[in-house]
Amino acid sequence: MKRLAALCSTGLLLALLALPACGGYDACGDKDCGDPCTVCDPDDSDCVESAAVKSCNARGVCATAATNSCG
């Protein structure tokens, strides 16, 4: 559990897996497939977003737009 907490506190888990496990932020929770998204919670000033354009995929995960498929 300490390891997960450490990953969450650094934002690394969110950046790598785009999971809402670290603080309740769900990047695609209220979005449709193909909608733009950010891995970082807009309220988290410590999170650093990559420059890659991301969108929600068919599984509801915020991922690099170039690899997403909604069909």
Residue pairs with C-beta under 8 A, 6 or more apart in sequence:
4 13
4 21
7 13
7 22
8 14
8 21
8 22
8 23
9 22
11 22
11 40
11 44
11 46
11 47
11 48
13 19
13 21
13 22
14 22
14 25
14 39
14 40
14 41
14 47
15 39
15 40
15 47
15 48
15 50
18 27
18 39
18 61
18 62
18 63
20 26
20 27
20 29
23 41
23 44
25 41
25 43
25 44
26 60
27 37
27 38
27 39
27 54
27 56
27 61
27 62
28 35
28 37
28 56
28 57
28 60
28 61
28 62
29 60
31 37
31 56
32 56
33 55
33 56
33 57
33 58
33 60
33 68
33 70
34 55
34 56
34 68
34 70
35 55
35 56
36 53
36 54
36 55
36 65
37 54
37 55
37 56
37 62
38 49
38 54
38 62
39 47
39 49
39 50
39 54
39 62
40 47
40 48
40 49
41 47
52 64
52 65
53 64
53 65
53 66
54 62
54 63
54 64
54 65
55 62
55 63
55 65
55 68
56 62
56 68
57 63
57 68
57 69
57 70
58 68
58 69
58 70
58 71
